[in-house]
């Protein structure tokens, strides 16, 4: 896995696990790879992955069954979407609005571009 320097590695791993949950690679109530398995997959220290799992557990996205492993919470998908939506609205959208104002881009141009974009498959 390639990591960005601008964000802590354990948060990037947590984001990746959230992406995998959203893409249904891990289903609700399903066990996710062990800390060591995931560390080997992303080629980092197991302590870093443990920190990611702890972070996700603190947000109720995963939970630990002692001696068995970590599992995806039943409502993990909706929690992830809610958390990401809040971050987008509070952080990224503000930056976006600032940029379109500075660049003099009209809301009509944005609407037209969004309508074209929404016609394309993701």
C-alpha positions in Angstrom: 0.0 0.0 0.0 1.3 3.5 -0.9 0.9 5.9 2.0 0.7 9.7 1.9 2.9 11.7 4.1 0.2 14.2 5.0 -1.9 11.7 7.0 -1.0 9.2 9.8 -0.5 5.7 8.4 -2.9 4.1 10.9 -5.7 6.5 9.7 -5.0 5.7 6.0 -5.3 2.0 6.9 -8.5 2.7 8.8 -9.8 4.5 5.7 -8.9 1.5 3.5 -10.8 -0.8 5.8 -13.8 1.5 5.7 -13.6 1.5 1.9 -13.5 -2.3 1.9 -16.6 -2.4 4.2 -18.4 0.1 1.8 -17.4 -2.1 -1.2 -18.8 -5.1 0.7 -15.5 -6.9 0.9 -16.3 -7.3 4.6 -20.0 -7.8 5.4 -21.7 -6.9 8.7 -20.9 -9.3 11.5 -18.1 -10.8 9.4 -14.6 -11.3 10.8 -12.0 -9.1 9.3 -8.3 -10.3 8.8 -6.3 -10.6 12.0 -3.9 -7.8 12.9 -1.0 -9.8 11.7 -2.7 -10.8 8.5 -3.7 -7.3 7.6 -0.2 -6.0 8.6 1.3 -8.5 6.1 -1.2 -7.4 3.4 -0.4 -3.7 3.7 3.3 -4.3 4.6 3.4 -2.4 7.9 4.1 -3.2 11.5 1.3 -5.1 13.3 1.3 -2.3 16.0 0.2 0.2 13.3 -2.7 -2.1 12.2 -3.6 -2.6 15.8 -3.8 1.2 16.2 -6.1 1.3 13.1 -8.4 -1.4 14.6 -8.5 0.4 17.9 -9.5 3.6 16.1 -12.2 1.8 14.2 -13.4 0.1 17.4 -13.6 3.5 19.2 -16.0 4.6 16.4 -18.1 1.4 16.6 -17.2 0.4 13.1 -15.6 -2.9 14.2 -15.8 -4.8 17.5 -13.5 -7.4 19.1 -14.6 -10.9 20.2 -11.9 -11.7 22.7 -9.8 -14.6 21.4 -11.6 -14.7 18.1 -10.8 -11.5 16.3 -12.3 -8.3 15.0 -15.7 -8.2 13.3 -17.6 -5.6 11.3 -20.4 -4.0 13.3 -23.9 -4.5 12.1 -24.4 -0.8 11.3 -20.8 -0.1 10.2 -21.7 0.9 6.6 -24.2 3.6 7.8 -21.7 4.8 10.4 -18.9 5.2 7.8 -21.2 7.0 5.4 -22.3 9.4 8.2 -18.8 10.1 9.4 -17.5 10.7 5.8 -20.4 12.9 4.9 -19.8 15.0 8.0 -16.1 15.4 7.2 -16.9 16.2 3.6 -19.5 18.9 4.5 -17.4 20.4 7.3 -13.9 20.3 5.7 -13.8 19.6 2.0 -16.9 21.5 0.9 -15.7 24.6 2.6 -12.4 24.4 0.7 -14.3 23.7 -2.6 -16.6 26.8 -2.1 -13.6 28.9 -1.3 -11.9 27.8 -4.5 -14.9 28.4 -6.8 -15.3 31.8 -5.3 -11.7 32.7 -5.8 -11.7 31.4 -9.3 -15.0 33.1 -10.2 -16.8 29.8 -11.2 -20.5 30.2 -11.1 -22.8 27.8 -9.4 -24.5 27.3 -12.8 -21.2 26.0 -14.2 -20.9 23.6 -11.2 -24.5 22.4 -11.6 -23.9 21.7 -15.3 -20.7 19.9 -14.7 -22.3 17.8 -11.9 -25.2 16.9 -14.1 -22.7 15.6 -16.7 -20.7 13.8 -14.1 -23.7 12.1 -12.6 -24.6 10.6 -16.0 -21.3 8.6 -16.0 -20.9 5.4 -14.2 -18.7 5.4 -11.1 
